[in-house]
Amino acid sequence: MEISTALLIAAIVACPLAMGAMMWMMNRQMKERSHGSSEDTPSPAARLGALRRQEEGLQAEVRELERVVKLEGAGEPSVAGRPSPSSVADRGEER
C-alpha cells in the first residue's frame, strides 16, 4: 500500500471518529448545564440575605418619599424644582 493511499484511508477514518468525539463531548457538556450546578443556584440563606438587603433599600426609599410628600404638603417646592401637582391644580394651570 502506498503512503498516499494510507493517508487517504486515515483521513477518511479520522473524520467521522473526530466528529463522534466532538458530539460526545458537546452532549456531555449540555447535560451538565441542563442539570444546573449548585453554584448557579443560590442557597436559601444567601437568597434570604439578598431579599433582606432589598427590603432595607425599599424601606429607605419609602421613608425618603414620605419625607418628600410631607415637605410638599407643607408648601415646600418639590425636589425637582417644579411646583407640586396639588399647587398647579389649585391655580387652575395645565401642563
C-alpha positions in Angstrom: 0.0 0.0 0.0 1.3 3.4 -0.9 1.7 6.2 1.6 -0.8 8.4 -0.2 -3.4 5.7 -0.1 -2.7 5.1 3.6 -3.1 8.8 4.4 -6.3 8.9 2.4 -7.7 6.0 4.4 -6.5 7.5 7.7 -8.3 10.8 6.8 -11.5 9.1 5.9 -11.5 7.1 9.2 -10.3 10.1 11.3 -13.0 12.5 10.2 -16.1 10.5 11.5 -14.2 9.5 14.6 -13.3 13.1 15.4 -16.9 14.2 14.7 -18.2 11.5 17.0 -15.8 12.5 19.8 -16.9 16.2 19.4 -20.6 15.3 19.5 -20.0 13.1 22.6 -18.2 15.9 24.4 -20.8 18.5 23.5 -23.6 16.2 24.6 -21.8 15.7 28.0 -21.4 19.5 28.5 -25.1 20.1 27.6 -26.2 17.5 30.2 -24.1 19.2 32.9 -25.5 22.6 32.1 -29.1 21.4 32.0 -28.9 19.7 35.4 -27.7 23.0 36.8 -24.8 23.1 39.2 -25.2 24.1 42.8 -23.0 27.2 42.1 -25.7 28.6 39.8 -28.5 28.3 42.3 -28.1 30.4 45.5 -28.6 28.8 48.8 -31.8 29.6 50.7 -29.6 31.6 53.3 -28.0 33.6 50.5 -31.4 34.3 48.9 -32.8 35.4 52.2 -29.9 37.8 52.8 -30.3 39.3 49.3 -34.1 39.7 49.9 -33.5 41.4 53.3 -31.0 43.8 51.7 -33.5 44.6 49.0 -36.2 45.1 51.7 -34.0 47.6 53.6 -33.3 49.5 50.4 -37.1 49.7 49.7 -37.9 50.8 53.2 -35.3 53.6 52.9 -36.8 54.7 49.6 -40.3 54.7 51.2 -39.0 56.9 54.1 -37.5 59.3 51.6 -40.7 59.5 49.6 -42.7 60.1 52.7 -40.4 62.9 53.7 -40.8 64.4 50.2 -44.6 64.2 50.3 -44.6 65.7 53.8 -42.4 68.7 52.6 -44.6 69.2 49.5 -47.7 69.2 51.8 -46.0 71.9 53.9 -45.8 74.2 50.9 -42.2 73.4 50.0 -41.4 73.2 46.3 -40.8 69.7 45.1 -37.4 68.2 44.9 -37.2 68.6 41.1 -37.7 72.3 41.4 -41.1 72.2 39.8 -44.3 73.1 41.7 -46.1 70.2 43.2 -49.1 68.8 41.3 -51.5 70.0 44.0 -50.3 73.6 43.7 -50.7 73.5 39.9 -54.2 72.2 40.3 -55.1 74.9 42.8 -54.1 77.6 40.4 -56.0 76.1 37.5 -52.9 75.7 35.3 -52.5 72.9 32.9 -49.3 71.3 31.9 
